[in-house]
Amino acid sequence: MSRVVEAARGWLGTPYRHRQSVKGWGCDCLGLIRGVWRETVGPEPETPPPYSPDWAEREGGEALAEALGRWMTPVDPAAAEPGDVLLFRMNEGAPMRHAAITSRAGEGGRVIHAYWGRCVVESRLIPWWRARIGAAFRFPER
């Protein structure tokens, strides 16, 4: 099993809390990626700026993809492997604003993500989610 997937599964059940990144206490989707980074790579390379729940729509651009691209390797979303980060557009033409970690690739794909209003969950990568994938990135080796 991927060390990234193993680390991400350790966050399952962590309550959703906007702008947080504390295993067991709270995180949002970016906070999950940040926490898994700390566990698998080391100290975070940059601190995210303050952001509101609607930051992507208000600011436009692809800030999340640009930030991940500074520190992770872009990969073809169709070739994403367990441990890769997927970014999603919640609406057609909207900026990518949700992130998840692939836990199983292929036809029976699964992802681990901070589910808004709930907690970190592992769920099926159903067609609704697949249709919204905009980019994928791979964690660097330690």
Backbone as ProteinMPNN parsed JSONL, in Angstrom:
{"seq_chain_A": "MSRVVEAARGWLGTPYRHRQSVKGWGCDCLGLIRGVWRETVGPEPETPPPYSPDWAEREGGEALAEALGRWMTPVDPAAAEPGDVLLFRMNEGAPMRHAAITSRAGEGGRVIHAYWGRCVVESRLIPWWRARIGAAFRFPER", "coords_chain_A": {"N_chain_A": [[0.851, -1.19, 0.0], [0.471, 2.26, -0.712], [2.448, 4.702, 0.923], [1.378, 7.214, 1.21], [-1.388, 6.765, 0.958], [-1.772, 5.152, 3.188], [-1.122, 6.991, 5.228], [-3.153, 8.903, 4.738], [-5.448, 7.402, 5.309], [-5.249, 7.312, 8.035], [-6.405, 9.673, 8.77], [-9.097, 9.342, 8.513], [-12.405, 9.937, 9.553], [-11.791, 12.303, 10.844], [-13.159, 15.348, 11.791], [-14.78, 17.708, 9.561], [-13.381, 20.809, 9.252], [-13.115, 24.038, 8.346], [-10.194, 25.437, 6.897], [-8.444, 24.11, 8.62], [-5.967, 21.738, 9.828], [-5.526, 19.367, 11.457], [-5.057, 16.261, 12.564], [-7.646, 14.133, 13.603], [-8.895, 16.21, 14.968], [-9.71, 18.27, 13.16], [-10.126, 19.197, 9.696], [-10.029, 20.573, 6.362], [-10.34, 19.899, 2.823], [-7.88, 20.757, 1.709], [-6.426, 20.926, 4.051], [-6.242, 18.227, 4.72], [-4.53, 17.283, 2.666], [-2.271, 18.8, 3.287], [-1.687, 17.799, 5.873], [-1.118, 15.098, 5.334], [1.085, 15.491, 3.71], [2.929, 16.507, 5.64], [3.258, 14.202, 7.173], [4.355, 12.369, 5.372], [6.283, 13.564, 3.724], [7.523, 15.811, 4.975], [8.2, 18.976, 6.607], [5.842, 21.542, 5.73], [6.146, 23.208, 2.604], [5.231, 25.773, 2.082], [3.031, 28.23, 3.479], [-0.437, 28.244, 3.316], [-2.394, 31.032, 2.166], [-4.877, 32.971, 4.017], [-8.209, 31.827, 3.433], [-11.54, 31.918, 2.191], [-14.658, 30.022, 2.322], [-15.661, 30.271, -0.287], [-13.505, 30.914, -1.871], [-12.29, 30.149, -4.368], [-14.154, 30.718, -6.393], [-14.52, 33.454, -6.019], [-11.96, 34.55, -6.427], [-11.065, 33.476, -8.821], [-8.976, 32.023, -11.432], [-6.492, 29.397, -11.051], [-5.564, 28.744, -8.386], [-5.215, 26.643, -6.486], [-4.299, 24.439, -8.021], [-1.996, 25.638, -9.06], [-0.491, 26.037, -6.723], [-0.115, 23.354, -5.794], [1.304, 22.437, -7.994], [3.74, 23.691, -7.678], [5.091, 22.138, -5.879], [4.537, 19.441, -6.201], [4.463, 16.701, -8.56], [2.944, 17.036, -11.672], [0.537, 14.798, -13.053], [-1.054, 12.733, -15.526], [-4.488, 12.738, -15.17], [-5.944, 10.431, -15.891], [-4.115, 8.474, -15.504], [-3.701, 8.352, -12.831], [-2.489, 7.109, -9.745], [-2.746, 5.098, -6.713], [-2.382, 7.211, -3.953], [-1.937, 9.538, -5.342], [-2.923, 12.95, -5.803], [-6.056, 14.232, -6.596], [-7.68, 16.907, -8.26], [-10.693, 18.742, -8.303], [-13.325, 20.258, -10.24], [-16.086, 21.882, -9.177], [-18.199, 22.83, -10.602], [-18.933, 23.069, -14.103], [-16.482, 24.752, -15.908], [-15.734, 26.209, -13.698], [-13.183, 27.16, -11.272], [-10.742, 24.753, -10.087], [-11.359, 23.398, -6.951], [-11.576, 21.492, -4.999], [-9.962, 18.819, -3.326], [-8.643, 15.491, -3.323], [-7.317, 12.342, -2.239], [-6.22, 9.688, -4.133], [-7.172, 6.438, -3.42], [-7.621, 3.98, -4.456], [-7.09, 2.958, -7.688], [-8.367, 2.9, -11.089], [-11.201, 1.046, -12.433], [-12.839, 0.474, -10.169], [-12.401, 2.731, -8.613], [-11.391, 4.692, -5.758], [-11.444, 7.376, -3.36], [-9.943, 9.449, -0.844], [-11.122, 12.0, 1.1], [-11.878, 15.245, 2.547], [-15.005, 15.626, 3.485], [-17.293, 18.068, 2.989], [-18.899, 19.56, 5.748], [-19.076, 17.175, 7.087], [-16.871, 14.77, 7.583], [-13.525, 13.386, 7.213], [-13.534, 11.033, 4.703], [-13.548, 7.848, 3.008], [-14.405, 7.195, -0.18], [-16.299, 5.945, -3.028], [-15.166, 6.596, -6.33], [-17.293, 7.858, -8.013], [-19.189, 8.291, -11.118], [-20.09, 11.014, -11.116], [-18.1, 12.389, -9.64], [-15.823, 11.641, -11.145], [-16.292, 12.964, -13.583], [-15.669, 15.538, -12.93], [-12.988, 15.805, -12.464], [-10.075, 17.684, -12.719], [-7.306, 17.897, -12.622], [-4.25, 16.198, -11.703], [-1.833, 15.233, -9.26], [1.373, 14.151, -8.052], [2.8, 13.164, -5.0], [6.056, 14.143, -3.843], [9.023, 12.081, -3.604], [10.363, 11.108, -0.468]], "CA_chain_A": [[0.0, 0.0, 0.0], [1.175, 3.527, -0.774], [2.627, 5.37, 2.225], [0.454, 8.347, 1.218], [-2.719, 6.228, 1.247], [-1.751, 4.723, 4.589], [-1.205, 8.204, 6.048], [-4.482, 9.502, 4.551], [-6.436, 6.604, 6.04], [-5.147, 7.694, 9.438], [-7.225, 10.868, 8.971], [-10.521, 9.01, 8.391], [-13.212, 10.312, 10.716], [-11.455, 13.652, 11.319], [-14.261, 16.244, 11.415], [-14.525, 18.792, 8.611], [-13.233, 22.152, 9.83], [-12.539, 24.928, 7.337], [-8.84, 25.975, 7.081], [-7.7, 23.404, 9.663], [-5.165, 20.598, 9.385], [-5.14, 18.672, 12.679], [-5.621, 14.905, 12.529], [-8.525, 13.803, 14.715], [-9.61, 17.394, 15.451], [-10.42, 18.904, 12.067], [-9.438, 19.623, 8.481], [-10.775, 20.642, 5.111], [-9.639, 19.06, 1.836], [-6.486, 21.195, 1.635], [-5.811, 20.541, 5.318], [-5.906, 16.809, 4.63], [-3.333, 17.168, 1.833], [-1.167, 19.366, 4.072], [-1.348, 16.875, 6.951], [-0.476, 13.918, 4.748], [2.419, 15.967, 3.308], [3.789, 16.548, 6.827], [3.54, 12.838, 7.611], [5.06, 11.55, 4.379], [7.373, 14.29, 3.076], [8.222, 16.643, 5.954], [7.567, 20.28, 6.837], [5.165, 22.143, 4.582], [7.045, 24.144, 1.932], [4.667, 27.123, 2.13], [1.805, 28.35, 4.261], [-1.504, 28.79, 2.469], [-2.97, 32.288, 2.642], [-6.262, 32.812, 4.496], [-9.158, 31.64, 2.344], [-12.935, 31.755, 2.569], [-15.233, 28.849, 1.664], [-15.908, 30.509, -1.711], [-12.298, 31.561, -2.376], [-11.985, 29.859, -5.778], [-15.102, 31.438, -7.24], [-14.309, 34.894, -5.881], [-10.666, 34.973, -6.928], [-10.792, 32.966, -10.163], [-7.666, 31.41, -11.601], [-6.325, 28.027, -10.576], [-4.62, 28.876, -7.28], [-4.932, 25.348, -5.855], [-3.446, 23.686, -8.95], [-0.698, 26.31, -9.134], [0.241, 25.753, -5.485], [0.327, 21.962, -5.811], [2.295, 22.317, -9.052], [5.055, 24.168, -7.224], [5.73, 21.178, -4.971], [4.212, 18.072, -6.596], [4.619, 16.412, -9.981], [1.675, 16.829, -12.381], [0.37, 13.528, -13.762], [-2.29, 12.618, -16.289], [-5.523, 12.214, -14.276], [-6.343, 9.074, -16.292], [-3.063, 7.562, -15.055], [-3.503, 8.538, -11.389], [-2.242, 5.901, -8.966], [-2.989, 5.304, -5.289], [-1.496, 8.196, -3.352], [-1.946, 10.777, -6.112], [-3.953, 13.933, -5.454], [-6.943, 14.664, -7.678], [-8.37, 18.179, -8.05], [-12.015, 18.705, -8.921], [-14.125, 21.458, -10.507], [-17.419, 21.568, -8.678], [-19.125, 23.183, -11.688], [-18.251, 23.205, -15.38], [-15.883, 26.06, -16.119], [-15.303, 26.805, -12.435], [-11.828, 26.77, -10.877], [-10.621, 23.547, -9.27], [-11.381, 23.845, -5.571], [-11.667, 20.366, -4.06], [-8.845, 17.883, -3.486], [-8.8, 14.162, -2.73], [-6.196, 11.435, -2.455], [-6.644, 8.418, -4.724], [-6.818, 5.29, -2.585], [-7.655, 2.822, -5.355], [-7.216, 3.44, -9.068], [-9.062, 2.026, -12.022], [-12.655, 0.973, -12.528], [-13.438, 0.559, -8.834], [-11.642, 3.781, -7.946], [-11.81, 5.261, -4.475], [-10.672, 8.539, -2.928], [-10.051, 9.903, 0.546], [-11.253, 13.457, 1.069], [-12.636, 15.884, 3.626], [-16.358, 15.824, 2.981], [-17.796, 19.291, 3.596], [-19.973, 19.412, 6.721], [-19.05, 15.848, 7.709], [-15.553, 14.369, 8.076], [-12.702, 12.735, 6.198], [-14.138, 9.756, 4.333], [-13.064, 7.151, 1.817], [-15.617, 6.919, -0.943], [-16.137, 5.533, -4.419], [-14.997, 7.65, -7.324], [-18.463, 7.65, -8.869], [-19.141, 9.107, -12.344], [-20.247, 12.441, -10.815], [-16.771, 12.894, -9.279], [-14.91, 11.442, -12.295], [-16.548, 13.995, -14.591], [-15.215, 16.824, -12.423], [-11.533, 15.816, -12.272], [-9.42, 18.679, -13.555], [-5.85, 17.744, -12.604], [-3.725, 15.228, -10.737], [-0.446, 15.506, -8.848], [2.013, 13.092, -7.278], [3.671, 13.585, -3.903], [7.472, 13.853, -4.092], [9.624, 11.052, -2.742], [11.004, 11.702, 0.708]], "C_chain_A": [[0.892, 1.248, 0.0], [1.274, 4.149, 0.614], [1.689, 6.568, 2.347], [-0.952, 7.865, 1.556], [-2.795, 5.801, 2.712], [-1.874, 5.928, 5.526], [-2.598, 8.825, 5.951], [-5.548, 8.72, 5.309], [-6.379, 6.873, 7.532], [-5.985, 8.919, 9.786], [-8.723, 10.569, 8.886], [-11.256, 9.322, 9.694], [-12.882, 11.676, 11.29], [-12.559, 14.6, 10.868], [-13.834, 17.302, 10.4], [-14.482, 20.106, 9.38], [-12.462, 22.996, 8.819], [-11.191, 25.47, 7.802], [-8.04, 25.273, 8.181], [-6.948, 22.219, 9.075], [-4.609, 19.861, 10.604], [-5.838, 17.32, 12.713], [-6.441, 14.645, 13.794], [-9.336, 14.981, 15.224], [-10.377, 18.082, 14.33], [-9.543, 19.278, 10.901], [-10.454, 19.825, 7.367], [-9.958, 19.859, 4.086], [-8.175, 19.461, 1.69], [-5.751, 20.809, 2.915], [-5.433, 19.073, 5.356], [-4.627, 16.626, 3.823], [-2.116, 17.68, 2.605], [-0.724, 18.404, 5.168], [-0.648, 15.632, 6.446], [0.925, 14.289, 4.258], [3.359, 15.933, 4.518], [4.194, 15.148, 7.269], [4.429, 12.069, 6.647], [6.27, 12.232, 3.748], [8.194, 15.07, 4.081], [7.498, 17.96, 6.134], [6.937, 20.835, 5.554], [6.075, 23.186, 3.943], [6.531, 25.581, 1.889], [3.386, 27.091, 2.945], [0.712, 28.914, 3.369], [-2.016, 30.114, 3.035], [-4.358, 32.033, 3.228], [-7.197, 32.668, 3.292], [-10.545, 31.395, 2.911], [-13.488, 30.505, 1.896], [-15.468, 29.028, 0.161], [-14.699, 31.137, -2.415], [-12.078, 31.346, -3.874], [-12.884, 30.655, -6.713], [-14.849, 32.944, -7.192], [-13.02, 35.351, -6.556], [-10.378, 34.518, -8.349], [-9.405, 32.348, -10.239], [-7.649, 29.985, -11.058], [-5.294, 27.988, -9.447], [-4.253, 27.532, -6.657], [-4.002, 24.517, -6.741], [-2.055, 24.316, -9.05], [0.135, 26.019, -7.9], [0.751, 24.311, -5.463], [1.415, 21.764, -6.862], [3.67, 22.828, -8.679], [5.812, 23.094, -6.462], [5.491, 19.716, -5.32], [4.386, 17.928, -8.1], [3.254, 16.24, -10.633], [1.675, 15.465, -13.081], [-0.946, 13.574, -14.528], [-3.362, 12.052, -15.356], [-5.956, 10.788, -14.616], [-5.328, 8.032, -15.825], [-2.801, 7.69, -13.557], [-3.41, 7.188, -10.683], [-2.612, 6.161, -7.509], [-1.911, 6.214, -4.684], [-1.436, 9.498, -4.108], [-3.114, 11.66, -5.67], [-4.751, 14.28, -6.705], [-7.556, 16.003, -7.287], [-9.648, 18.168, -8.872], [-12.576, 20.102, -9.133], [-15.547, 21.116, -10.068], [-18.498, 21.916, -9.694], [-18.315, 23.348, -12.963], [-17.75, 24.633, -15.549], [-15.406, 26.745, -14.851], [-13.867, 26.398, -12.126], [-11.853, 25.459, -10.072], [-10.517, 23.991, -7.809], [-11.501, 22.719, -4.56], [-10.543, 19.389, -4.374], [-9.151, 16.58, -2.763], [-7.558, 13.343, -3.041], [-6.749, 10.118, -2.994], [-6.219, 7.279, -3.805], [-6.883, 3.981, -3.358], [-7.926, 3.359, -6.757], [-8.077, 2.483, -9.881], [-10.567, 2.083, -11.899], [-13.334, 1.114, -11.172], [-12.772, 1.62, -7.988], [-12.269, 4.296, -6.659], [-10.902, 6.439, -4.147], [-10.91, 8.79, -1.443], [-10.089, 11.425, 0.488], [-12.045, 13.95, 2.27], [-13.982, 16.287, 3.042], [-16.98, 16.991, 3.731], [-18.972, 19.005, 4.532], [-19.966, 18.083, 7.452], [-17.671, 15.57, 8.305], [-14.737, 13.817, 6.909], [-13.268, 11.338, 5.969], [-13.367, 9.134, 3.179], [-14.303, 6.737, 1.048], [-15.285, 6.508, -2.375], [-15.976, 6.753, -5.309], [-16.085, 7.44, -8.377], [-18.374, 8.563, -10.099], [-19.272, 10.609, -12.083], [-18.895, 13.062, -10.482], [-15.815, 12.78, -10.462], [-15.058, 12.555, -13.331], [-15.997, 15.357, -14.179], [-13.711, 16.898, -12.181], [-10.907, 16.796, -13.253], [-7.916, 18.511, -13.64], [-5.479, 16.673, -11.583], [-2.257, 15.529, -10.483], [0.062, 14.353, -8.002], [2.899, 13.7, -6.205], [5.129, 13.3, -4.281], [7.945, 12.711, -3.189], [10.323, 11.775, -1.593], [12.462, 11.931, 0.438]], "O_chain_A": [[1.942, 1.27, 0.643], [0.315, 4.129, 1.385], [1.251, 6.907, 3.447], [-1.64, 8.493, 2.361], [-3.787, 6.07, 3.389], [-2.632, 5.894, 6.495], [-3.166, 9.23, 6.966], [-6.456, 9.315, 5.891], [-7.376, 6.678, 8.228], [-6.249, 9.178, 10.96], [-9.539, 11.449, 9.157], [-10.783, 9.008, 10.786], [-13.617, 12.171, 12.144], [-12.87, 14.653, 9.678], [-12.682, 17.734, 10.38], [-15.435, 20.464, 10.073], [-11.313, 22.704, 8.486], [-11.048, 25.907, 8.944], [-7.032, 25.817, 8.629], [-7.248, 21.756, 7.975], [-3.396, 19.74, 10.772], [-7.056, 17.241, 12.872], [-5.986, 14.903, 14.908], [-10.373, 14.778, 15.856], [-11.542, 18.44, 14.499], [-8.375, 19.63, 11.068], [-11.576, 19.323, 7.42], [-8.976, 19.215, 4.453], [-7.312, 18.593, 1.559], [-4.587, 20.411, 2.87], [-4.422, 18.706, 5.954], [-3.731, 15.895, 4.245], [-1.054, 17.059, 2.577], [0.474, 18.209, 5.376], [0.31, 15.161, 7.059], [1.852, 13.488, 4.377], [4.46, 15.39, 4.43], [5.33, 14.926, 7.689], [5.186, 11.197, 7.074], [7.187, 11.554, 3.286], [9.423, 15.009, 4.059], [6.306, 18.056, 5.845], [7.44, 20.621, 4.45], [6.71, 23.967, 4.652], [7.313, 26.509, 1.682], [2.743, 26.05, 3.078], [0.905, 29.949, 2.731], [-2.064, 30.292, 4.252], [-4.954, 30.988, 2.965], [-6.998, 33.311, 2.261], [-10.713, 30.76, 3.952], [-12.853, 29.972, 0.985], [-15.475, 28.048, -0.584], [-14.851, 31.811, -3.433], [-11.713, 32.288, -4.577], [-12.419, 31.203, -7.713], [-14.954, 33.628, -8.211], [-12.984, 36.41, -7.182], [-9.533, 35.108, -9.023], [-8.74, 32.173, -9.218], [-8.682, 29.449, -10.658], [-4.283, 27.291, -9.538], [-3.087, 27.306, -6.333], [-3.022, 23.954, -6.252], [-1.053, 23.605, -9.116], [1.338, 25.779, -8.007], [1.918, 24.071, -5.151], [2.353, 20.999, -6.639], [4.664, 22.444, -9.296], [7.041, 23.128, -6.401], [6.171, 18.837, -4.79], [4.447, 18.921, -8.824], [2.474, 15.39, -10.204], [2.691, 15.039, -13.63], [-1.837, 14.361, -14.209], [-3.161, 10.974, -14.796], [-6.3, 10.019, -13.719], [-5.643, 6.844, -15.758], [-1.79, 7.191, -13.063], [-4.154, 6.255, -10.986], [-2.774, 7.314, -7.108], [-0.713, 6.013, -4.879], [-0.93, 10.487, -3.577], [-4.151, 11.169, -5.223], [-4.177, 14.587, -7.75], [-7.911, 16.215, -6.128], [-9.682, 17.652, -9.989], [-12.348, 21.009, -8.333], [-16.132, 20.149, -10.556], [-19.595, 21.358, -9.65], [-17.143, 23.723, -12.914], [-18.493, 25.596, -15.359], [-14.732, 27.773, -14.927], [-13.381, 25.399, -12.658], [-12.864, 25.112, -9.46], [-9.7, 24.845, -7.466], [-11.526, 22.984, -3.358], [-10.213, 19.157, -5.537], [-9.826, 16.564, -1.734], [-6.839, 13.627, -3.998], [-7.633, 9.511, -2.39], [-5.046, 7.165, -3.452], [-6.272, 2.988, -2.961], [-8.872, 4.115, -6.976], [-8.458, 1.408, -9.418], [-11.134, 3.024, -11.344], [-14.331, 1.828, -11.063], [-12.595, 1.44, -6.783], [-13.489, 4.331, -6.497], [-9.754, 6.503, -4.588], [-11.93, 8.399, -0.876], [-9.209, 12.059, -0.094], [-12.773, 13.197, 2.917], [-14.068, 17.184, 2.204], [-17.177, 16.93, 4.945], [-19.915, 18.304, 4.165], [-20.777, 17.879, 8.356], [-17.337, 16.062, 9.383], [-15.2, 13.786, 5.768], [-13.457, 10.564, 6.907], [-12.628, 9.815, 2.468], [-15.151, 6.012, 1.567], [-14.169, 6.693, -2.861], [-16.574, 7.803, -5.07], [-15.837, 6.925, -9.467], [-17.576, 9.5, -10.119], [-18.626, 11.403, -12.767], [-18.571, 14.14, -10.98], [-15.076, 13.72, -10.751], [-14.068, 13.029, -13.889], [-15.876, 16.245, -15.022], [-13.206, 17.931, -11.742], [-11.169, 16.749, -14.455], [-7.303, 18.933, -14.62], [-6.277, 16.298, -10.724], [-1.538, 16.009, -11.36], [-0.707, 13.669, -7.326], [3.656, 14.634, -6.466], [5.405, 12.317, -4.968], [7.343, 12.422, -2.154], [10.804, 12.899, -1.74], [13.181, 12.425, 1.307]]}, "name": "protein", "num_of_chains": 1, "seq": "MSRVVEAARGWLGTPYRHRQSVKGWGCDCLGLIRGVWRETVGPEPETPPPYSPDWAEREGGEALAEALGRWMTPVDPAAAEPGDVLLFRMNEGAPMRHAAITSRAGEGGRVIHAYWGRCVVESRLIPWWRARIGAAFRFPER"}
